[in-house]
Amino acid sequence: MVAQLALRLPPRSESAATIEGRFRAFHKANPRVYAELVALARQAKKRGATRLGIAQLWEVTRWNILMETADYDAFKLNNTYRSRYARLIMEREPDLAGVFDTRRLQSA
């Protein structure tokens, strides 16, 4: 039996006025997304990958979580957060530092 997983959407607040604020709130409410991305990156690195695309891992994460989510319409992973997850992963996971290419952020 597959356990039901639901992504929680945090309430709007002052900090939610920015992409960064919305990302931080989403990340805090949904730690599974970060864990899944890190696990996939490490799996790829173990297989010999030295450079990864966050978009590729994002879509696999989207699929994996979708398969465990009962309410398809409630399932949302905002593509705007991909680059922020790439930066956060490289900042917090020393073994994955430098694995993603990033550009300068265009907006906050």
C-alpha positions in Angstrom: 0.0 0.0 0.0 1.3 3.4 -0.9 1.0 6.1 1.7 -0.7 9.3 0.6 1.5 12.3 0.2 0.3 15.8 -0.1 2.4 18.8 -0.8 1.5 21.6 1.6 1.0 25.0 0.3 1.9 27.6 3.0 -0.4 30.6 3.6 0.5 33.8 1.8 2.4 36.3 4.0 4.6 39.4 3.6 7.6 37.3 2.8 5.6 35.4 0.2 5.6 38.6 -1.9 8.9 37.5 -3.4 10.0 34.3 -5.2 12.6 33.7 -2.5 9.9 34.1 0.2 7.6 31.7 -1.5 10.4 29.3 -2.1 11.5 29.4 1.6 7.9 28.8 2.7 7.4 25.9 0.2 10.7 24.3 1.2 9.9 24.5 4.9 6.5 23.0 4.3 7.7 20.2 2.0 11.1 18.8 3.1 10.4 15.7 1.0 11.2 17.6 -2.2 14.7 18.6 -1.1 15.4 15.0 0.2 14.3 13.5 -3.1 16.4 15.9 -5.2 19.5 15.2 -3.0 18.9 11.5 -3.3 18.6 11.6 -7.1 21.7 13.8 -7.4 23.8 11.4 -5.2 22.5 8.4 -7.2 23.6 10.0 -10.4 27.0 11.0 -9.0 27.5 7.5 -7.7 27.0 6.3 -11.3 29.7 8.7 -12.5 27.9 11.9 -13.4 29.9 15.0 -12.7 27.5 17.6 -13.9 23.7 17.5 -13.5 20.7 19.5 -14.7 18.3 20.5 -12.0 15.4 20.4 -14.5 16.1 16.7 -15.1 16.0 15.9 -11.4 13.0 18.2 -10.9 10.9 16.2 -13.4 11.9 12.8 -11.9 11.0 14.2 -8.5 7.7 15.5 -9.9 7.0 12.0 -11.2 8.1 10.1 -8.1 6.0 12.3 -5.7 3.0 12.2 -8.1 3.0 8.5 -8.0 2.5 8.7 -4.2 0.0 11.5 -4.2 -3.7 10.7 -4.2 -5.0 14.1 -5.3 -3.4 14.8 -8.7 -4.9 18.3 -8.9 -3.4 19.3 -5.6 0.1 18.3 -6.7 2.2 21.3 -7.7 6.0 21.8 -8.0 6.6 25.3 -9.2 9.4 25.3 -11.9 10.5 28.8 -10.5 12.0 27.0 -7.5 14.3 24.8 -9.4 17.3 27.1 -9.5 16.9 27.9 -5.8 16.9 24.2 -5.0 20.1 23.7 -7.0 21.8 26.5 -5.1 20.5 25.2 -1.7 21.7 21.7 -2.4 25.2 22.9 -3.5 25.4 25.1 -0.4 24.3 22.4 2.1 25.7 19.2 0.6 29.5 19.4 0.3 29.6 16.3 -1.9 27.3 18.0 -4.4 29.0 21.4 -4.5 29.5 22.5 -8.1 27.3 19.7 -9.6 24.8 22.2 -11.1 25.5 25.2 -13.4 23.7 28.3 -12.2 23.2 31.8 -13.6 22.7 35.0 -11.7 19.2 35.2 -10.3 17.0 37.7 -12.2 14.6 38.4 -9.4 14.2 38.0 -5.7 
